[in-house]
Amino acid sequence: MPINIKIFTTLFLAIFFTTLGVGLVVPLLPVYAHELGAGAFQVGLVFAAFSLTRSMFVPYFGKLSDKKGKKPFLTTGLFIFFFLSILYTYSKNIETLILLRLGQGFASAMVLPVAQAYIGIMTPPQKEGRVMGLFSISLYGGLSIGPLLGGVVKDRFSINASFLSMGALCLFGFVLCLLFLPREGVLQTSSPSGSGKPKSYLAIVKTPAILSLFTFRICFTTCIGIIWTFLPLFANTMLDLSSSAIGFVIMINVFIAGVLQAPMGYIADRFSKKIMVTAGGVLAIISLLCLNYATSFNGLVIANGIFGLAGGISLPAIMALGIIEGRKTRAMGSIMALLTMAHSLGMLVGPLLAGIIIDVFSMETIFVTGAAILGAGTIVFLRNHKE
């Protein structure tokens, strides 16, 4: 059966506008936290707070969505996201900022992994890469446009204007899902990819194929956490770049990855997914080593652009493999939750580890550390994933 276009479009737009709102603010947070008096470790904690609660709750919501349905979680999570976005305008100290990030991490556990599971249920066999590649454009599109737009809004108005814009966009995503998203009962799939008898996460992750995906995803996202948290601070304090310039540096990474999602998803259905994931890991290592030696705006753009290329090549293959494993285990929500939890754990470890390393050693050391971590993750993937 062909994929349900109405459901796909609704989820695509909801995730796009929500991530656009998040992208408006995320690159500004390191500088904003620094202005509030935060040290490197506290800046890392601001980012890690989001990932901490998402890591804690995404397994619960992923499994529960397999049993109870996905729309209630999506709409609830999006509404909480909107409400907390408005409260950012009252964050005048580090403690409040951390609390709000904890709350949005909790809400996020109900949004992206559940939406991805919804799409996974509808995806026909042999089209996993194409469908997830197209859907991932919503995530990367929002996160690529957001940083650039957020920098412009802050430079022309204030950071509170960026916070309010985030809230408005999250509200729009909530309304879309509330009005146009049906429950899974209307779905018709060509294979038994929907919910089955619940399996424990321990049993699922013991599967070598899933373990390899989980490990690579953690290591890759640890590097994303390092870049998103401390590259803006590096660009501001070391190179004295404006908010708009910093937004562009961050945007180029996500923009390149987003542009490649659909074509690389198409290729992933016809080529070795294992080779694509490995190639992405190697390119990301090269990018991190280049960031270590970047001393100008152009150097940062080129190095971060290579990292975007790495994500564009590897992510569609990772998500396609995730759908295939979700179909095998009849636990699509749980598999997508595991991949999202791996993402969250990386975003938790990356900022905290980098903050400690900066306080003890130097800013440049974090990129070499990230390269070493990703090298280990790529080796684990190669040894454990059989294709």
Backbone torsions as a table, in degrees:
resi	resn	phi	psi	omega
1	MET	NA	140.0	177.1
2	PRO	-67.8	156.6	-178.9
3	ILE	-69.1	145.4	-179.9
4	ASN	-72.9	109.1	-174.2
5	ILE	-65.9	-38.1	-178.4
6	LYS	-62.9	-46.0	-179.6
7	ILE	-67.2	-43.7	-180.0
8	PHE	-59.6	-45.6	-178.3
9	THR	-65.5	-41.5	179.2
10	THR	-61.2	-48.1	179.9
11	LEU	-66.5	-39.2	179.5
12	PHE	-59.5	-49.9	-177.6
13	LEU	-68.4	-38.3	-179.8
14	ALA	-63.0	-45.2	179.4
15	ILE	-69.3	-37.9	179.6
16	PHE	-60.3	-50.6	-176.3
17	PHE	-69.3	-33.9	178.2
18	THR	-68.0	-46.1	179.7
19	THR	-70.8	-28.9	173.4
20	LEU	-61.3	-43.1	177.6
21	GLY	-63.7	-44.2	178.3
22	VAL	-63.8	-41.8	-179.8
23	GLY	-63.5	-26.6	176.7
24	LEU	-60.1	-33.4	-167.6
25	VAL	-105.8	-37.0	-170.1
26	VAL	-54.3	-46.3	-179.7
27	PRO	-67.8	-19.0	-179.8
28	LEU	-84.1	-21.6	-173.8
29	LEU	-63.1	-40.8	179.2
30	PRO	-59.5	-44.5	179.9
31	VAL	-68.3	-41.0	179.1
32	TYR	-62.5	-44.2	178.1
33	ALA	-63.8	-39.1	177.9
34	HIS	-62.4	-40.5	178.5
35	GLU	-65.8	-27.0	177.4
36	LEU	-81.9	-1.0	176.0
37	GLY	102.3	12.1	-177.8
38	ALA	-76.1	140.9	170.3
39	GLY	-83.8	-178.9	-176.5
40	ALA	-60.0	-43.3	-179.3
41	PHE	-65.4	-39.0	179.2
42	GLN	-67.8	-35.9	174.6
43	VAL	-61.1	-44.5	176.4
44	GLY	-61.2	-36.7	-179.7
45	LEU	-67.1	-34.9	176.8
46	VAL	-58.7	-43.5	179.3
47	PHE	-74.5	-40.9	-176.4
48	ALA	-66.7	-28.3	-178.4
49	ALA	-58.2	-43.2	178.3
50	PHE	-59.1	-47.6	-176.7
51	SER	-71.9	-27.7	179.9
52	LEU	-62.1	-53.1	-178.8
53	THR	-70.9	-33.0	177.0
54	ARG	-66.0	-41.3	178.1
55	SER	-62.5	-37.9	-177.9
56	MET	-68.9	-39.3	-169.7
57	PHE	-102.9	-17.6	-177.0
58	VAL	-64.2	-34.9	175.9
59	PRO	-63.8	-38.7	180.0
60	TYR	-65.0	-50.0	-177.9
61	PHE	-70.2	-33.1	178.0
62	GLY	-62.6	-48.0	179.4
63	LYS	-68.6	-40.2	-179.1
64	LEU	-65.9	-33.8	178.6
65	SER	-68.0	-26.2	174.8
66	ASP	-67.6	-28.3	-176.4
67	LYS	-98.1	-37.6	-171.0
68	LYS	-104.7	-11.5	-176.5
69	GLY	105.4	158.0	-169.4
70	LYS	-103.3	-29.0	-177.2
71	LYS	-59.8	-45.4	-178.8
72	PRO	-58.4	-36.0	-179.9
73	PHE	-72.5	-41.9	178.9
74	LEU	-59.6	-50.6	-176.8
75	THR	-66.3	-40.4	178.5
76	THR	-63.7	-45.8	-180.0
77	GLY	-62.1	-41.7	-179.9
78	LEU	-66.7	-36.9	179.0
79	PHE	-68.0	-41.0	177.6
80	ILE	-62.8	-39.8	177.2
81	PHE	-57.1	-47.1	179.3
82	PHE	-60.4	-48.4	-176.0
83	PHE	-61.7	-44.6	-178.7
84	LEU	-70.8	-29.1	177.9
85	SER	-60.9	-39.5	178.8
86	ILE	-65.7	-36.5	-178.0
87	LEU	-68.2	-17.9	177.8
88	TYR	-58.6	-28.2	-178.8
89	THR	-65.6	-15.9	179.3
90	TYR	-100.7	4.7	-177.7
91	SER	-82.1	104.1	-178.0
92	LYS	-115.2	6.7	176.1
93	ASN	-148.4	165.9	-175.3
94	ILE	-63.6	-38.6	-177.0
95	GLU	-61.1	-44.4	178.7
96	THR	-64.2	-41.6	179.7
97	LEU	-61.0	-42.3	179.5
98	ILE	-65.5	-41.9	178.9
99	LEU	-61.4	-42.3	179.2
100	LEU	-66.0	-38.5	177.1
101	ARG	-65.6	-37.7	175.0
102	LEU	-60.3	-43.7	-179.6
103	GLY	-65.0	-41.7	-179.9
104	GLN	-71.7	-28.3	174.0
105	GLY	-64.5	-40.9	175.9
106	PHE	-60.2	-45.7	179.9
107	ALA	-64.8	-38.9	-178.1
108	SER	-62.3	-29.6	179.0
109	ALA	-62.4	-19.8	-179.8
110	MET	-97.1	-2.0	-170.3
111	VAL	-108.4	-80.0	-170.8
112	LEU	-60.9	-50.1	-178.5
113	PRO	-63.1	-33.7	178.8
114	VAL	-69.9	-40.7	176.9
115	ALA	-63.4	-42.3	179.1
116	GLN	-64.7	-37.8	177.0
117	ALA	-65.3	-39.6	177.2
118	TYR	-57.4	-47.1	178.9
119	ILE	-65.8	-40.7	-179.5
120	GLY	-59.9	-37.7	179.4
121	ILE	-62.4	-36.2	-176.4
122	MET	-83.1	-13.7	-170.7
123	THR	-75.0	125.7	177.3
124	PRO	-71.0	153.6	176.3
125	PRO	-58.9	149.2	179.4
126	GLN	72.6	4.1	178.2
127	LYS	-125.7	20.8	-176.0
128	GLU	-61.9	-46.4	-178.4
129	GLY	-65.2	-43.2	-178.0
130	ARG	-63.2	-47.8	-176.5
131	VAL	-67.8	-47.2	-179.3
132	MET	-70.5	-29.8	174.6
133	GLY	-64.1	-44.3	177.0
134	LEU	-63.9	-43.1	-177.9
135	PHE	-67.5	-35.0	-178.8
136	SER	-65.9	-18.2	175.3
137	ILE	-60.0	-33.4	179.1
138	SER	-61.6	-41.5	180.0
139	LEU	-70.2	-51.3	-176.6
140	TYR	-72.2	-33.0	177.8
141	GLY	-62.6	-47.1	179.0
142	GLY	-64.2	-42.8	-177.4
143	LEU	-74.4	-19.0	177.8
144	SER	-86.1	-41.6	179.2
145	ILE	-73.6	-36.8	-175.1
146	GLY	-55.6	-51.9	-177.9
147	PRO	-58.7	-42.2	179.4
148	LEU	-65.9	-46.3	179.9
149	LEU	-65.3	-40.1	179.7
150	GLY	-63.4	-39.5	177.5
151	GLY	-63.6	-40.8	179.1
152	VAL	-65.5	-44.7	180.0
153	VAL	-60.7	-43.9	179.9
154	LYS	-65.8	-42.7	-179.0
155	ASP	-64.4	-35.4	-176.3
156	ARG	-89.9	-28.3	-177.5
157	PHE	-122.8	-96.7	179.6
158	SER	-163.2	170.0	178.5
159	ILE	-68.9	-26.8	176.1
160	ASN	-62.9	-33.9	176.2
161	ALA	-64.2	-35.7	176.3
162	SER	-67.1	-40.4	178.4
163	PHE	-62.2	-45.6	-179.3
164	LEU	-66.2	-36.0	176.8
165	SER	-64.1	-39.5	176.1
166	MET	-59.1	-44.5	179.6
167	GLY	-61.7	-43.4	-178.8
168	ALA	-63.5	-41.0	-179.2
169	LEU	-69.6	-38.4	176.4
170	CYS	-65.4	-36.8	177.4
171	LEU	-63.6	-39.2	179.3
172	PHE	-64.4	-40.9	176.9
173	GLY	-62.4	-40.1	177.7
174	PHE	-61.1	-46.3	-178.4
175	VAL	-63.2	-41.4	178.5
176	LEU	-57.1	-49.9	-178.7
177	CYS	-67.7	-38.9	-179.3
178	LEU	-62.5	-40.9	-173.4
179	LEU	-88.1	-35.2	-167.4
180	PHE	-115.7	-8.4	-176.2
181	LEU	-95.1	116.9	176.7
182	PRO	-81.5	170.2	173.7
183	ARG	-77.5	166.5	-175.7
184	GLU	-63.7	-14.4	-178.8
185	GLY	-59.4	-23.8	-179.5
186	VAL	-85.6	-9.0	-176.3
187	LEU	-74.3	144.9	172.7
188	GLN	-127.4	119.7	-177.8
189	THR	-113.1	158.9	-178.9
190	SER	-91.7	-0.5	-179.6
191	SER	-153.7	160.0	-177.4
192	PRO	-75.7	66.3	-177.7
193	SER	-95.6	2.9	-177.8
194	GLY	-84.7	-155.2	-173.4
195	SER	-74.7	146.8	174.8
196	GLY	-134.9	-158.9	177.6
197	LYS	-65.4	127.7	-176.7
198	PRO	-57.7	136.2	176.4
199	LYS	-114.7	150.0	178.5
200	SER	-72.0	151.0	178.4
201	TYR	-64.5	-33.6	179.0
202	LEU	-62.6	-42.3	178.6
203	ALA	-65.4	-38.1	-178.9
204	ILE	-68.6	-47.5	-173.7
205	VAL	-73.4	-15.5	176.0
206	LYS	-69.8	-19.6	176.9
207	THR	-64.1	124.7	-175.5
208	PRO	-54.3	-40.6	-178.9
209	ALA	-62.6	-43.6	-179.1
210	ILE	-71.8	-38.9	177.4
211	LEU	-59.4	-40.7	-179.2
212	SER	-66.3	-40.5	177.4
213	LEU	-65.1	-44.1	-178.5
214	PHE	-61.1	-45.2	-177.5
215	THR	-67.0	-47.5	-179.9
216	PHE	-61.3	-41.0	-178.8
217	ARG	-63.2	-40.9	177.6
218	ILE	-61.5	-48.8	-175.6
219	CYS	-66.3	-41.9	179.7
220	PHE	-63.9	-43.1	-177.1
221	THR	-74.3	-26.0	172.0
222	THR	-57.2	-40.8	178.1
223	CYS	-69.3	-37.2	175.4
224	ILE	-61.6	-42.5	179.2
225	GLY	-60.9	-40.4	177.7
226	ILE	-62.9	-45.8	-176.6
227	ILE	-67.8	-48.3	-176.6
228	TRP	-65.6	-32.0	-176.6
229	THR	-82.9	-45.3	-168.6
230	PHE	-111.6	-13.6	173.9
231	LEU	-64.5	-42.9	175.5
232	PRO	-60.2	-41.0	179.8
233	LEU	-67.1	-39.9	176.5
234	PHE	-61.5	-46.2	-179.0
235	ALA	-64.3	-33.6	-178.4
236	ASN	-78.6	-46.9	-173.2
237	THR	-85.0	-33.7	-176.9
238	MET	-92.3	-37.8	-176.0
239	LEU	-109.8	-6.3	177.1
240	ASP	57.4	42.0	178.3
241	LEU	-81.1	151.6	178.0
242	SER	-75.1	168.4	178.0
243	SER	-61.2	-38.3	179.0
244	SER	-64.8	-42.3	178.9
245	ALA	-65.7	-40.7	177.7
246	ILE	-63.2	-42.6	177.2
247	GLY	-58.2	-39.1	179.3
248	PHE	-67.3	-41.7	179.5
249	VAL	-59.2	-44.9	179.3
250	ILE	-70.5	-39.6	-177.3
251	MET	-60.5	-39.2	-173.6
252	ILE	-62.1	-35.3	176.5
253	ASN	-59.5	-56.0	-174.5
254	VAL	-71.9	-33.2	179.8
255	PHE	-63.2	-47.7	179.5
256	ILE	-61.8	-44.7	178.6
257	ALA	-60.9	-40.3	-179.2
258	GLY	-67.1	-41.8	179.6
259	VAL	-61.2	-32.8	-176.0
260	LEU	-85.2	-9.7	-173.9
261	GLN	-58.2	-50.5	-176.7
262	ALA	-67.3	-52.3	-179.7
263	PRO	-63.7	-37.3	179.2
264	MET	-73.0	-30.1	173.2
265	GLY	-64.1	-41.4	177.5
266	TYR	-62.2	-43.8	179.3
267	ILE	-65.7	-37.0	-177.8
268	ALA	-61.7	-27.4	177.9
269	ASP	-76.0	-12.0	-174.1
270	ARG	-125.1	-2.8	-175.0
271	PHE	-133.2	173.3	-179.7
272	SER	-67.8	114.0	178.1
273	LYS	-66.9	-32.4	179.7
274	LYS	-63.4	-42.8	178.8
275	ILE	-65.0	-39.4	-179.3
276	MET	-64.2	-43.6	179.2
277	VAL	-63.6	-44.3	-179.5
278	THR	-63.3	-43.3	178.9
279	ALA	-60.9	-40.3	177.2
280	GLY	-62.3	-40.2	178.2
281	GLY	-62.7	-43.7	-179.3
282	VAL	-64.8	-44.4	179.4
283	LEU	-62.8	-39.1	179.5
284	ALA	-64.9	-37.5	176.6
285	ILE	-62.3	-44.0	177.7
286	ILE	-60.6	-42.4	179.8
287	SER	-59.6	-46.2	-178.3
288	LEU	-63.5	-38.8	178.1
289	LEU	-67.8	-34.9	176.5
290	CYS	-68.2	-39.1	177.2
291	LEU	-60.2	-31.6	-179.2
292	ASN	-62.8	-25.2	-176.5
293	TYR	-113.0	4.4	-179.1
294	ALA	-71.9	131.0	-178.5
295	THR	-127.3	11.2	-178.3
296	SER	-148.8	168.8	176.5
297	PHE	-57.3	-47.3	-178.9
298	ASN	-63.3	-38.3	178.4
299	GLY	-63.6	-41.1	178.2
300	LEU	-64.7	-41.2	-179.4
301	VAL	-62.8	-45.7	-178.5
302	ILE	-65.5	-47.5	-177.6
303	ALA	-64.6	-43.4	-179.9
304	ASN	-71.3	-29.2	175.6
305	GLY	-64.6	-37.0	176.9
306	ILE	-63.3	-37.9	178.1
307	PHE	-65.3	-37.5	175.5
308	GLY	-62.4	-39.6	176.0
309	LEU	-60.5	-41.6	179.0
310	ALA	-61.5	-45.1	178.6
311	GLY	-66.5	-37.3	179.7
312	GLY	-64.6	-32.4	179.6
313	ILE	-80.1	-41.1	-170.9
314	SER	-88.0	-36.0	-172.2
315	LEU	-63.5	-45.7	179.1
316	PRO	-57.9	-37.3	178.5
317	ALA	-67.7	-41.1	177.9
318	ILE	-60.1	-47.8	-177.3
319	MET	-68.4	-36.3	176.7
320	ALA	-63.2	-44.2	176.9
321	LEU	-63.1	-35.7	177.5
322	GLY	-63.5	-42.2	177.8
323	ILE	-63.9	-42.4	179.3
324	ILE	-59.9	-43.7	178.7
325	GLU	-70.4	-34.4	176.6
326	GLY	-64.7	-36.0	177.6
327	ARG	-69.7	-39.6	179.4
328	LYS	-64.1	-42.4	-175.6
329	THR	-87.5	-8.7	-175.0
330	ARG	53.7	41.7	179.2
331	ALA	-144.3	60.5	-174.3
332	MET	-59.7	-42.7	179.8
333	GLY	-62.1	-40.6	-179.2
334	SER	-67.8	-40.4	179.5
335	ILE	-65.6	-45.8	179.0
336	MET	-65.2	-33.7	176.4
337	ALA	-65.3	-40.2	178.3
338	LEU	-62.6	-43.6	179.1
339	LEU	-65.6	-37.7	177.6
340	THR	-70.3	-37.1	177.3
341	MET	-64.0	-39.2	176.1
342	ALA	-60.8	-42.4	176.6
343	HIS	-59.8	-46.4	-177.4
344	SER	-65.8	-40.6	178.9
345	LEU	-63.6	-39.0	176.3
346	GLY	-63.5	-42.9	178.3
347	MET	-70.3	-19.1	174.7
348	LEU	-81.3	-48.3	-176.7
349	VAL	-70.0	-43.6	-175.2
350	GLY	-54.8	-57.4	-179.1
351	PRO	-62.4	-41.7	-178.3
352	LEU	-67.3	-46.2	179.4
353	LEU	-61.8	-44.6	-179.6
354	ALA	-64.5	-38.9	178.5
355	GLY	-61.2	-43.1	178.4
356	ILE	-64.7	-44.3	-178.1
357	ILE	-63.0	-40.6	179.3
358	ILE	-64.3	-44.4	-179.6
359	ASP	-64.6	-32.4	-177.7
360	VAL	-90.5	-39.7	-175.6
361	PHE	-114.7	-99.5	-178.1
362	SER	-155.0	167.8	179.8
363	MET	-60.9	-42.0	-174.7
364	GLU	-65.6	-27.5	-175.7
365	THR	-62.6	-27.0	-174.4
366	ILE	-66.4	-33.0	-178.1
367	PHE	-72.6	-36.9	175.3
368	VAL	-65.2	-40.8	177.7
369	THR	-61.1	-43.9	177.9
370	GLY	-60.1	-41.4	178.9
371	ALA	-61.8	-40.2	179.3
372	ALA	-66.2	-41.9	179.3
373	ILE	-63.0	-45.0	-178.7
374	LEU	-68.6	-32.6	175.0
375	GLY	-60.6	-42.6	178.0
376	ALA	-64.6	-41.9	179.8
377	GLY	-64.4	-37.3	179.3
378	THR	-67.7	-38.6	177.5
379	ILE	-64.5	-43.8	178.1
380	VAL	-59.8	-43.0	178.6
381	PHE	-61.4	-46.4	-178.3
382	LEU	-61.4	-38.8	-175.3
383	ARG	-78.0	-28.0	-172.2
384	ASN	-104.1	-20.3	-176.6
385	HIS	-95.6	122.0	177.8
386	LYS	-107.4	133.8	-177.3
387	GLU	-121.3	NA	NA
